[in-house]
Each structure stands twice: as C-alpha cells, then as structure tokens.
Amino acid sequence: MTRIVLAYSGGLNTTLAVPWLRERHGAEVVAVAMDLGQGRELDDIRERALAIGCVRAHVLDLREEFARLHVLPALQAHALYEHRYPMATALGRPLMARHLVRVAEMEGADAIAHGCTGKGNDQVRFEVSIRALRPGTTVLAPAREWGMSRAEAIASARARALPVPAPAMGAYGTDTNLWGRSIQCGPLEDPWCEPPEEVFVLTRPAGAGPDAPAYVDLRFERGVPVAVNDVTMPLLELIGSLETIAGTHGVGRLDLLENRVIGLKTREVYEAPAAVVLHAAHAELQSMVVSRDLDRLAHHLAVQYVDLAYDGLWFTPMREAIDAFVQAVQARVTGTVRVRLFKGQCTVVGRQSPHALYDHALATYGEGDAFDHAAAAGFSALHGLPAELAARRAPRAGGPR
C-alpha cells in the first residue's frame, strides 16, 4: 500500500489517524477536507493536515452541492429519522464518500480511510457508499482498529503534540454542517441528564428568546423554498437566514434516544433551527395541495427513505425510485406558509397555494355554503353499510336461537 486518501475533519480521530496510517501501512496520506457548512472550522485545515505529515491536502467547498442534491430531496421527502431528526450528519456522508472516491481515483490511491469508531453510524455510511461507488475499494478505519476511548485518544494526541483544535479535545463530540449540528458523549451519555447550556451554539434557550414572536413567510415553488418574507434568495442563503432567525427564538433543539444502525440506543442532542422550520412548513403546504391518499403514501415512503439515508444506502435503486415519486408530488407544492417562532416553538399559522385542494365555498359553515348536504345522507349510509351488515350478521352470545 503506497497511498491512502483520508476523510480529514481536523478533529481528534482524523488527526491521530494520519501518523497511525503512516506508521502502520508505510503509506503516503492525502487529506480530503470537505466543507458542508461547518463555518470557520476549515479556515486553517490545509496547513494543519500538512503539518502532521500529509503529502497533500484537498479542501473542497461542497455547500451548494450538499444543499441541492442531499438536503433538498430529503426535505421534500419528509425525511425525519424517528419522526424528529433531520439527519444533517447522515445526509452529508454519501456526498463526502462520492468526493473521496473521486480524489482516490485522481490520486491513484490504494485505499480510503475515515475517522469513525466501531460504535457509530458513520462507519457504515462511508463504507457502504464508497463500495457502492467503487466496488472492491479497501476502506480503513483507524479509530475502530486502535480501540481507544475518547479520553485515551485525547491523551495520545497530547502526547504526540498534535495540533487538534480545543473544542475537539473537550468532553463532547460534535459534527456540524449547514443543515444542523449534533452533540454527543460526556455528560450526555446519561439520558437522565438535562443537556447543559454550554453544548448549544446555534440556538438560544427558549426562555431567553425575544418577548415578541417572529412571523416568517416561506414561499415554495414546486417544493423548493425560494423566499423568506418576500425576499427571494438561493437555497444556501435561505437556510442560513432561517438558522439565524429560528435560533434567536430558541427553535431547533432536539434531544432523543436514537436507534443506531448497528443496534445500539444512544442519546443524541441536535440543533437544527432551519431544518425544523422548513420541514414543518413544507409538510403543511404539501398536505394542502395533495389528496389524503397521496399524502399518506408520501409519508409512508418517507419512512423507507429515512431508513435508506440513515443506514448508508443512499446509492441504491430504492432511494432513486422514491426520489422520482417525490419529484412527481412536488409539481403541486407551490405556495406560502406562515410560521410563528416564539420561545422555542415553531407553529404553522397560515398557508395558501394556487393548487390548494381546500375550497372555502365547500368548507364554510357560513353564507355561501355550496356543499350538497342532501348528498351526505346517501354517502353516510353507503359508507357505513359494511359495518351495519357485519353487525346484523354477528353471532349472538349463547349461540344461534
């Protein structure tokens, strides 16, 4: 083995992985850092990678691609794992795998490595995606092989005087991109422990938010969010704007016991202000413009879609087929949804669409009622006929008489 491409975040495990791969395999290490919206974390990452022994370091800006090809389809598919988590981390891994494969081919690498542990979901997501895109690829997982605890890994990094950012050396493990932020480890491993305020950076405490609610109008065109309060903006900018507004009002905190791919239940804390608001708005608008049976089918397929994305099966015909169905539904999802943000709560308070199946003249109980009330009697009788017949033919207690 002469050259290994490493998914390099600059965090604890991937920093330790560089000398470990060089020593264990005697190979050159090429770092690939990918910006999915981490913010300032990548400012000096190339220099840090080269300083610890990488022969080259690629830094890729994937924010727009992530928003367009992964976040948007998941939003349109109602992809909330266990009905709550918008899957910021899970959605980013297949995109990262695609670019790792591309760089590995360009560099003529013998293997691809990642910094995931043996307990996490991401090892599965990276490895399944990489092999789906480049069958037969050797994938290395140093952190899974060395088996150190987090405390031991921190001690090892300090002993080697490795330049790991201070947050990565703390009690918590975090992952951030434009769709949200995950926090785990440390005190959070006790599910009875309330998350301390120090773990949150995108959201205010609900009680510390403004004393007046914010009303936000979100306009969608064919399922794509395109404007906030009548200001049209690109998707990437729109997500950032919503993150700021919703986070200010304490919206977007999630705390759940999560079922990982490998069978463990773990306690996960998330911040996803923009995702929480956009999911609520999109789901409400879609329910307004499609029939009950179609909306229920969409939500049923959402469970399948969520499991595929969460379990690392993004590059599969099943996911592509569901995407095609979702896109067919989005043709009607045009309109505006008004949400109220206040003290940690996001509430839909208004919705309108040129494709709405809501008809005021049919729904109203006031003047202008156009509903045929006489037709309801016949409908009710026929609708309940099977239940009535079953009741008439039901055996009585004590047997036939």
LUMLUMTOR-645135 format. One record per residue (C-alpha): residue in one letter; x, y, z. Coordinates in nm, 4 decimals. Layout:
NODE, A, X, Y, Z $
...
# end
This chain:
NODE, M, 0.0000, 0.0000, 0.0000 $
NODE, T, 0.1574, 0.3277, -0.1119 $
NODE, R, -0.1087, 0.5974, -0.0847 $
NODE, I, -0.4189, 0.6406, 0.1304 $
NODE, V, -0.6889, 0.9079, 0.0953 $
NODE, L, -0.8211, 1.0149, 0.4361 $
NODE, A, -1.1504, 1.1912, 0.5064 $
NODE, Y, -0.9945, 1.4595, 0.7251 $
NODE, S, -1.2064, 1.6762, 0.9529 $
NODE, G, -0.9224, 1.8158, 1.1598 $
NODE, G, -1.0821, 1.6662, 1.4691 $
NODE, L, -0.9371, 1.4283, 1.7240 $
NODE, N, -0.9687, 1.0935, 1.5438 $
NODE, T, -0.8686, 1.2037, 1.1947 $
NODE, T, -0.5689, 1.3955, 1.3299 $
NODE, L, -0.4489, 1.0881, 1.5184 $
NODE, A, -0.5176, 0.8784, 1.2082 $
NODE, V, -0.2510, 1.0496, 0.9984 $
NODE, P, 0.0570, 0.9293, 1.1928 $
NODE, W, -0.1143, 0.5977, 1.2649 $
NODE, L, -0.1725, 0.5269, 0.8918 $
NODE, R, 0.1801, 0.6318, 0.8012 $
NODE, E, 0.3344, 0.4103, 1.0679 $
NODE, R, 0.1044, 0.1110, 1.0270 $
NODE, H, 0.0928, 0.0973, 0.6471 $
NODE, G, 0.4066, 0.2848, 0.5458 $
NODE, A, 0.1964, 0.4860, 0.3029 $
NODE, E, 0.1584, 0.8464, 0.1991 $
NODE, V, -0.1569, 1.0078, 0.3348 $
NODE, V, -0.3609, 1.2507, 0.1272 $
NODE, A, -0.6109, 1.4506, 0.3341 $
NODE, V, -0.9513, 1.5481, 0.1961 $
NODE, A, -1.1396, 1.8095, 0.3989 $
NODE, M, -1.4915, 1.8886, 0.2836 $
NODE, D, -1.6903, 2.1998, 0.3694 $
NODE, L, -2.0604, 2.1177, 0.4097 $
NODE, G, -2.1244, 2.4316, 0.6099 $
NODE, Q, -1.9078, 2.3834, 0.9178 $
NODE, G, -1.8313, 2.7540, 0.9273 $
NODE, R, -1.4851, 2.8612, 1.0429 $
NODE, E, -1.3647, 2.5090, 1.1259 $
NODE, L, -1.1873, 2.4738, 0.7881 $
NODE, D, -1.0018, 2.8064, 0.7912 $
NODE, D, -0.6590, 2.6556, 0.8526 $
NODE, I, -0.7253, 2.2885, 0.7935 $
NODE, R, -0.4931, 2.2505, 0.4941 $
NODE, E, -0.1983, 2.3827, 0.6932 $
NODE, R, -0.2804, 2.1548, 0.9869 $
NODE, A, -0.3018, 1.8479, 0.7628 $
NODE, L, 0.0336, 1.9192, 0.6028 $
NODE, A, 0.1905, 1.9952, 0.9420 $
NODE, I, 0.1099, 1.6466, 1.0755 $
NODE, G, 0.2518, 1.4631, 0.7754 $
NODE, C, 0.0006, 1.4546, 0.4900 $
NODE, V, 0.1683, 1.4804, 0.1491 $
NODE, R, -0.1245, 1.6768, 0.0090 $
NODE, A, -0.4471, 1.8261, 0.1414 $
NODE, H, -0.7559, 1.8914, -0.0711 $
NODE, V, -1.0157, 2.1309, 0.0724 $
NODE, L, -1.3471, 2.1115, -0.1132 $
NODE, D, -1.6397, 2.3534, -0.0866 $
NODE, L, -1.9444, 2.1260, -0.1161 $
NODE, R, -2.2042, 2.3509, 0.0463 $
NODE, E, -2.4134, 2.4266, -0.2608 $
NODE, E, -2.3962, 2.0662, -0.3813 $
NODE, F, -2.4965, 1.9406, -0.0381 $
NODE, A, -2.7948, 2.1746, -0.0182 $
NODE, R, -2.9170, 2.0997, -0.3700 $
NODE, L, -2.8543, 1.7249, -0.4052 $
NODE, H, -2.8994, 1.5985, -0.0492 $
NODE, V, -3.0742, 1.8442, 0.1819 $
NODE, L, -3.3461, 1.9468, -0.0634 $
NODE, P, -3.4509, 1.5932, -0.1685 $
NODE, A, -3.4616, 1.4902, 0.1982 $
NODE, L, -3.6763, 1.7925, 0.2858 $
NODE, Q, -3.9172, 1.7158, 0.0033 $
NODE, A, -3.9361, 1.3501, 0.1121 $
NODE, H, -4.0192, 1.4445, 0.4754 $
NODE, A, -3.7005, 1.2662, 0.5854 $
NODE, L, -3.7057, 1.2909, 0.9656 $
NODE, Y, -3.5444, 0.9938, 1.1366 $
NODE, E, -3.7756, 0.8568, 1.4036 $
NODE, H, -4.0067, 1.1489, 1.3147 $
NODE, R, -3.7714, 1.4097, 1.4656 $
NODE, Y, -3.4096, 1.4148, 1.3482 $
NODE, P, -3.3492, 1.5922, 1.0118 $
NODE, M, -3.0365, 1.3764, 0.9560 $
NODE, A, -2.7838, 1.6528, 0.8949 $
NODE, T, -2.4894, 1.4191, 0.9501 $
NODE, A, -2.6406, 1.1204, 0.7691 $
NODE, L, -2.7212, 1.3231, 0.4574 $
NODE, G, -2.3664, 1.4560, 0.4311 $
NODE, R, -2.1863, 1.1203, 0.4332 $
NODE, P, -2.2812, 0.9940, 0.0846 $
NODE, L, -2.1724, 1.3230, -0.0689 $
NODE, M, -1.8413, 1.3014, 0.1149 $
NODE, A, -1.7991, 0.9412, 0.0009 $
NODE, R, -1.8520, 1.0443, -0.3610 $
NODE, H, -1.5742, 1.3013, -0.3413 $
NODE, L, -1.3419, 1.0681, -0.1522 $
NODE, V, -1.3768, 0.8197, -0.4360 $
NODE, R, -1.3158, 1.0935, -0.6928 $
NODE, V, -0.9972, 1.2094, -0.5181 $
NODE, A, -0.8792, 0.8497, -0.4663 $
NODE, E, -0.9089, 0.7866, -0.8388 $
NODE, M, -0.7325, 1.1122, -0.9206 $
NODE, E, -0.4519, 1.0391, -0.6720 $
NODE, G, -0.4162, 0.6720, -0.7664 $
NODE, A, -0.4739, 0.5759, -0.4020 $
NODE, D, -0.4767, 0.2154, -0.2826 $
NODE, A, -0.7276, 0.2771, -0.0028 $
NODE, I, -0.9659, 0.5253, 0.1555 $
NODE, A, -0.9711, 0.5880, 0.5306 $
NODE, H, -1.2139, 0.7559, 0.7703 $
NODE, G, -1.2069, 0.8502, 1.1383 $
NODE, C, -1.5258, 0.6746, 1.2540 $
NODE, T, -1.5407, 0.4482, 1.5573 $
NODE, G, -1.6832, 0.0983, 1.5737 $
NODE, K, -1.9936, 0.2143, 1.7625 $
NODE, G, -2.1098, 0.4827, 1.5228 $
NODE, N, -2.3359, 0.5032, 1.2216 $
NODE, D, -2.0863, 0.6853, 1.0026 $
NODE, Q, -1.8552, 0.3872, 0.9574 $
NODE, V, -2.1438, 0.2104, 0.7833 $
NODE, R, -2.2411, 0.5137, 0.5763 $
NODE, F, -1.8883, 0.5759, 0.4499 $
NODE, E, -1.8021, 0.2147, 0.3783 $
NODE, V, -2.1285, 0.1170, 0.2089 $
NODE, S, -2.1278, 0.4338, -0.0029 $
NODE, I, -1.7625, 0.4026, -0.1044 $
NODE, R, -1.8038, 0.0414, -0.2125 $
NODE, A, -2.1272, 0.1197, -0.3964 $
NODE, L, -1.9425, 0.3849, -0.5955 $
NODE, R, -1.6119, 0.1950, -0.6338 $
NODE, P, -1.6643, -0.1777, -0.5722 $
NODE, G, -1.3732, -0.3570, -0.4135 $
NODE, T, -1.2168, -0.0474, -0.2590 $
NODE, T, -1.0131, -0.1092, 0.0562 $
NODE, V, -1.1557, 0.1037, 0.3371 $
NODE, L, -0.9534, 0.1599, 0.6543 $
NODE, A, -1.0940, 0.2661, 0.9920 $
NODE, P, -0.8028, 0.3536, 1.2258 $
NODE, A, -1.0222, 0.4592, 1.5203 $
NODE, R, -1.2089, 0.1297, 1.5007 $
NODE, E, -0.8827, -0.0642, 1.4947 $
NODE, W, -0.6976, 0.1157, 1.7732 $
NODE, G, -0.9986, 0.0886, 2.0042 $
NODE, M, -0.9041, 0.3774, 2.2326 $
NODE, S, -1.1615, 0.5511, 2.4499 $
NODE, R, -1.2136, 0.9209, 2.3898 $
NODE, A, -1.0039, 1.0037, 2.6962 $
NODE, E, -0.7230, 0.7767, 2.5728 $
NODE, A, -0.7352, 0.9329, 2.2263 $
NODE, I, -0.7098, 1.2821, 2.3793 $
NODE, A, -0.4127, 1.1706, 2.5885 $
NODE, S, -0.2461, 1.0201, 2.2799 $
NODE, A, -0.2936, 1.3401, 2.0802 $
NODE, R, -0.1454, 1.5466, 2.3623 $
NODE, A, 0.1480, 1.3075, 2.3974 $
NODE, R, 0.2232, 1.3481, 2.0271 $
NODE, A, 0.1743, 1.7280, 2.0490 $
NODE, L, -0.0704, 1.7086, 1.7606 $
NODE, P, -0.2448, 2.0346, 1.6625 $
NODE, V, -0.6049, 1.9434, 1.7442 $
NODE, P, -0.8498, 2.2370, 1.7931 $
NODE, A, -0.9510, 2.2888, 2.1562 $
NODE, P, -1.3223, 2.2027, 2.1052 $
NODE, A, -1.2269, 1.8622, 1.9650 $
NODE, M, -1.0308, 1.7894, 2.2827 $
NODE, G, -1.3303, 1.8562, 2.5084 $
NODE, A, -1.5802, 1.6210, 2.6671 $
NODE, Y, -1.8258, 1.6358, 2.3772 $
NODE, G, -1.8114, 1.5043, 2.0227 $
NODE, T, -1.9764, 1.7306, 1.7649 $
NODE, D, -2.0489, 1.7353, 1.3938 $
NODE, T, -2.1755, 2.0458, 1.2144 $
NODE, N, -2.2961, 2.1315, 0.8670 $
NODE, L, -2.5436, 2.3740, 0.7124 $
NODE, W, -2.8427, 2.1524, 0.7987 $
NODE, G, -2.7666, 2.1180, 1.1697 $
NODE, R, -2.5322, 2.0225, 1.4481 $
NODE, S, -2.5017, 1.7043, 1.6554 $
NODE, I, -2.3598, 1.6781, 2.0081 $
NODE, Q, -2.2805, 1.3579, 2.1987 $
NODE, C, -2.0507, 1.1997, 2.4607 $
NODE, G, -1.9578, 1.3273, 2.8056 $
NODE, P, -2.2459, 1.4072, 3.0422 $
NODE, L, -2.4940, 1.3499, 2.7580 $
NODE, E, -2.4356, 0.9747, 2.7836 $
NODE, D, -2.6629, 0.9836, 3.0892 $
NODE, P, -3.0161, 1.0052, 2.9422 $
NODE, W, -3.1445, 1.1499, 3.2707 $
NODE, C, -2.9055, 1.4455, 3.2488 $
NODE, E, -3.0507, 1.7639, 3.1007 $
NODE, P, -2.8150, 1.8957, 2.8287 $
NODE, P, -2.6082, 2.1776, 2.9794 $
NODE, E, -2.6416, 2.5128, 2.8101 $
NODE, E, -2.2758, 2.5057, 2.7102 $
NODE, V, -2.3384, 2.2444, 2.4378 $
NODE, F, -2.5603, 2.4750, 2.2298 $
NODE, V, -2.4207, 2.7319, 1.9866 $
NODE, L, -2.6934, 2.7798, 1.7220 $
NODE, T, -2.9941, 2.8317, 1.9483 $
NODE, R, -3.0805, 3.0473, 2.2472 $
NODE, P, -3.2536, 2.8987, 2.5496 $
NODE, A, -3.6281, 2.9187, 2.4863 $
NODE, G, -3.6803, 3.1446, 2.7866 $
NODE, A, -3.4085, 3.3852, 2.6736 $
NODE, G, -3.5634, 3.4495, 2.3346 $
NODE, P, -3.7402, 3.7721, 2.2373 $
NODE, D, -4.0635, 3.8515, 2.4210 $
NODE, A, -4.2449, 3.9085, 2.0920 $
NODE, P, -4.2955, 3.6298, 1.8356 $
NODE, A, -4.1487, 3.6405, 1.4857 $
NODE, Y, -4.3756, 3.5673, 1.1900 $
NODE, V, -4.1933, 3.4227, 0.8906 $
NODE, D, -4.3495, 3.3704, 0.5476 $
NODE, L, -4.1841, 3.0934, 0.3471 $
NODE, R, -4.2586, 3.0693, -0.0239 $
NODE, F, -4.2117, 2.7418, -0.2100 $
NODE, E, -4.2071, 2.6768, -0.5832 $
NODE, R, -4.2511, 2.3113, -0.6836 $
NODE, G, -4.1322, 2.2037, -0.3400 $
NODE, V, -3.8260, 2.4296, -0.3332 $
NODE, P, -3.8085, 2.7043, -0.0674 $
NODE, V, -3.7281, 3.0205, -0.2602 $
NODE, A, -3.8147, 3.3219, -0.0410 $
NODE, V, -3.8304, 3.4378, 0.3209 $
NODE, N, -4.0713, 3.7240, 0.3938 $
NODE, D, -4.0934, 3.8039, 0.0209 $
NODE, V, -3.7149, 3.8229, -0.0162 $
NODE, T, -3.6050, 3.5769, -0.2842 $
NODE, M, -3.2727, 3.4060, -0.2170 $
NODE, P, -3.0706, 3.0966, -0.3151 $
NODE, L, -3.1295, 2.7844, -0.1098 $
NODE, L, -2.7951, 2.8040, 0.0696 $
NODE, E, -2.8575, 3.1637, 0.1769 $
NODE, L, -3.2172, 3.0880, 0.2719 $
NODE, I, -3.1105, 2.8071, 0.5063 $
NODE, G, -2.8556, 3.0358, 0.6718 $
NODE, S, -3.1102, 3.3142, 0.7153 $
NODE, L, -3.3639, 3.0813, 0.8744 $
NODE, E, -3.0992, 2.9358, 1.1042 $
NODE, T, -3.0328, 3.2814, 1.2442 $
NODE, I, -3.3991, 3.3794, 1.2846 $
NODE, A, -3.5163, 3.0499, 1.4328 $
NODE, G, -3.2101, 3.0079, 1.6544 $
NODE, T, -3.2685, 3.3532, 1.8035 $
NODE, H, -3.6133, 3.2342, 1.9165 $
NODE, G, -3.4789, 2.9081, 2.0607 $
NODE, V, -3.6274, 2.6906, 1.7857 $
NODE, G, -3.4466, 2.3783, 1.6722 $
NODE, R, -3.3253, 2.1895, 1.9804 $
NODE, L, -3.3792, 1.8135, 1.9742 $
NODE, D, -3.2995, 1.5593, 2.2442 $
NODE, L, -3.3679, 1.1938, 2.1721 $
NODE, L, -3.2719, 0.8347, 2.2390 $
NODE, E, -3.1810, 0.7174, 1.8915 $
NODE, N, -3.1634, 0.3695, 1.7400 $
NODE, R, -2.8304, 0.3415, 1.5602 $
NODE, V, -2.7737, 0.1229, 1.2547 $
NODE, I, -2.5660, -0.1288, 1.4485 $
NODE, G, -2.8380, -0.1853, 1.7085 $
NODE, L, -2.7392, 0.0441, 1.9954 $
NODE, K, -2.9648, 0.3006, 2.1535 $
NODE, T, -2.7723, 0.6231, 2.2127 $
NODE, R, -2.8584, 0.9639, 2.3473 $
NODE, E, -2.8194, 1.2335, 2.0817 $
NODE, V, -2.8678, 1.6084, 2.1098 $
NODE, Y, -2.9140, 1.8202, 1.7980 $
NODE, E, -2.9537, 2.1791, 1.6907 $
NODE, A, -3.1307, 2.2232, 1.3577 $
NODE, P, -3.3164, 2.5574, 1.3516 $
NODE, A, -3.3598, 2.5933, 0.9750 $
NODE, A, -3.4404, 2.2257, 0.9236 $
NODE, V, -3.7134, 2.2232, 1.1901 $
NODE, V, -3.8843, 2.5275, 1.0374 $
NODE, L, -3.8561, 2.4142, 0.6752 $
NODE, H, -3.9817, 2.0618, 0.7495 $
NODE, A, -4.2854, 2.1996, 0.9318 $
NODE, A, -4.3646, 2.4444, 0.6512 $
NODE, H, -4.3104, 2.2038, 0.3614 $
NODE, A, -4.5178, 1.9265, 0.5183 $
NODE, E, -4.8042, 2.1685, 0.5828 $
NODE, L, -4.8029, 2.3036, 0.2288 $
NODE, Q, -4.7892, 1.9582, 0.0731 $
NODE, S, -5.0850, 1.8416, 0.2812 $
NODE, M, -5.2833, 2.1355, 0.1444 $
NODE, V, -5.2268, 2.0563, -0.2233 $
NODE, V, -5.2460, 1.6765, -0.2461 $
NODE, S, -5.5226, 1.4289, -0.1677 $
NODE, R, -5.5350, 1.2317, 0.1555 $
NODE, D, -5.4318, 0.9030, -0.0037 $
NODE, L, -5.1373, 1.0588, -0.1886 $
NODE, D, -5.0191, 1.2435, 0.1232 $
NODE, R, -5.0363, 0.9236, 0.3273 $
NODE, L, -4.8429, 0.7317, 0.0630 $
NODE, A, -4.5785, 1.0056, 0.0652 $
NODE, H, -4.5442, 0.9808, 0.4422 $
NODE, H, -4.5283, 0.6007, 0.4240 $
NODE, L, -4.2456, 0.6196, 0.1703 $
NODE, A, -4.0759, 0.8814, 0.3866 $
NODE, V, -4.0106, 0.6107, 0.6477 $
NODE, Q, -3.8425, 0.3964, 0.3804 $
NODE, Y, -3.6438, 0.6958, 0.2552 $
NODE, V, -3.5297, 0.7898, 0.6044 $
NODE, D, -3.4048, 0.4387, 0.6769 $
NODE, L, -3.2139, 0.4248, 0.3480 $
NODE, A, -3.0417, 0.7573, 0.4154 $
NODE, Y, -2.9749, 0.6875, 0.7825 $
NODE, D, -2.8444, 0.3351, 0.7175 $
NODE, G, -2.5976, 0.4405, 0.4471 $
NODE, L, -2.7956, 0.3071, 0.1498 $
NODE, W, -2.8138, 0.6341, -0.0429 $
NODE, F, -2.6664, 0.4920, -0.3632 $
NODE, T, -2.9401, 0.2360, -0.4257 $
NODE, P, -3.2193, 0.1947, -0.6833 $
NODE, M, -3.4741, 0.2114, -0.3994 $
NODE, R, -3.3697, 0.5623, -0.2979 $
NODE, E, -3.3651, 0.6771, -0.6600 $
NODE, A, -3.7152, 0.5368, -0.7160 $
NODE, I, -3.8550, 0.7149, -0.4095 $
NODE, D, -3.6885, 1.0376, -0.5253 $
NODE, A, -3.8699, 1.0043, -0.8587 $
NODE, F, -4.2040, 0.9642, -0.6785 $
NODE, V, -4.1298, 1.2615, -0.4523 $
NODE, Q, -4.0455, 1.4820, -0.7503 $
NODE, A, -4.3778, 1.3943, -0.9143 $
NODE, V, -4.5584, 1.5099, -0.5995 $
NODE, Q, -4.3589, 1.8355, -0.5814 $
NODE, A, -4.5179, 1.9622, -0.9031 $
NODE, R, -4.8127, 2.0834, -0.6907 $
NODE, V, -4.6169, 2.2068, -0.3865 $
NODE, T, -4.6217, 2.5789, -0.4638 $
NODE, G, -4.7430, 2.8427, -0.2209 $
NODE, T, -4.6638, 3.0253, 0.1021 $
NODE, V, -4.6635, 2.9069, 0.4621 $
NODE, R, -4.6553, 3.1418, 0.7599 $
NODE, V, -4.4848, 3.0191, 1.0774 $
NODE, R, -4.4783, 3.1714, 1.4232 $
NODE, L, -4.1498, 3.1437, 1.6135 $
NODE, F, -4.1701, 3.2067, 1.9859 $
NODE, K, -3.9927, 3.0758, 2.2955 $
NODE, G, -3.8631, 2.7574, 2.1343 $
NODE, Q, -4.1809, 2.6742, 1.9421 $
NODE, C, -4.2395, 2.6730, 1.5665 $
NODE, T, -4.6096, 2.6819, 1.4799 $
NODE, V, -4.7687, 2.6972, 1.1369 $
NODE, V, -5.0339, 2.9700, 1.1486 $
NODE, G, -5.1153, 3.0302, 0.7815 $
NODE, R, -5.0961, 2.8664, 0.4413 $
NODE, Q, -5.2039, 2.9483, 0.0851 $
NODE, S, -5.1473, 2.7957, -0.2567 $
NODE, P, -5.2833, 2.8290, -0.6116 $
NODE, H, -5.3057, 2.4468, -0.6119 $
NODE, A, -5.4870, 2.4140, -0.2792 $
NODE, L, -5.7497, 2.1418, -0.2616 $
NODE, Y, -5.9174, 2.3414, 0.0131 $
NODE, D, -6.2334, 2.5077, -0.1225 $
NODE, H, -6.3809, 2.7751, 0.1039 $
NODE, A, -6.7255, 2.7518, -0.0523 $
NODE, L, -6.7402, 2.3803, 0.0245 $
NODE, A, -6.5792, 2.4037, 0.3695 $
NODE, T, -6.7594, 2.7071, 0.5144 $
NODE, Y, -7.0448, 2.6851, 0.7637 $
NODE, G, -7.1392, 3.0453, 0.6916 $
NODE, E, -7.3001, 3.2222, 0.3991 $
NODE, G, -7.2052, 3.0996, 0.0547 $
NODE, D, -7.2070, 2.7344, 0.1607 $
NODE, A, -7.2017, 2.5356, -0.1668 $
NODE, F, -7.1890, 2.1879, -0.0153 $
NODE, D, -7.4729, 1.9486, -0.1095 $
NODE, H, -7.5922, 1.8466, 0.2365 $
NODE, A, -7.8627, 1.6188, 0.0952 $
NODE, A, -7.5966, 1.4039, -0.0752 $
NODE, A, -7.4326, 1.3381, 0.2620 $
NODE, A, -7.7169, 1.1178, 0.3829 $
NODE, G, -7.6709, 0.8707, 0.0997 $
NODE, F, -7.2931, 0.8778, 0.1344 $
NODE, S, -7.3136, 0.8083, 0.5058 $
NODE, A, -7.5498, 0.5144, 0.4535 $
NODE, L, -7.3323, 0.3536, 0.1853 $
NODE, H, -7.0059, 0.4244, 0.3643 $
NODE, G, -7.1304, 0.2511, 0.6782 $
NODE, L, -7.3098, -0.0341, 0.5003 $
NODE, P, -7.0329, -0.2971, 0.5527 $
NODE, A, -7.0218, -0.2211, 0.9261 $
NODE, E, -7.4012, -0.2362, 0.9506 $
NODE, L, -7.4200, -0.5704, 0.7667 $
NODE, A, -7.1475, -0.7160, 0.9875 $
NODE, A, -7.3368, -0.6073, 1.2971 $
NODE, R, -7.6599, -0.7644, 1.1689 $
NODE, R, -7.4899, -1.0989, 1.0981 $
NODE, A, -7.2755, -1.1095, 1.4116 $
NODE, P, -7.3300, -1.4227, 1.6239 $
NODE, R, -7.5104, -1.3519, 1.9473 $
NODE, A, -7.3893, -1.4556, 2.2913 $
NODE, G, -7.5004, -1.8102, 2.3688 $
NODE, G, -7.5027, -1.9227, 2.0061 $
NODE, P, -7.7875, -1.9298, 1.7467 $
NODE, R, -8.1504, -1.9187, 1.8612 $
# end
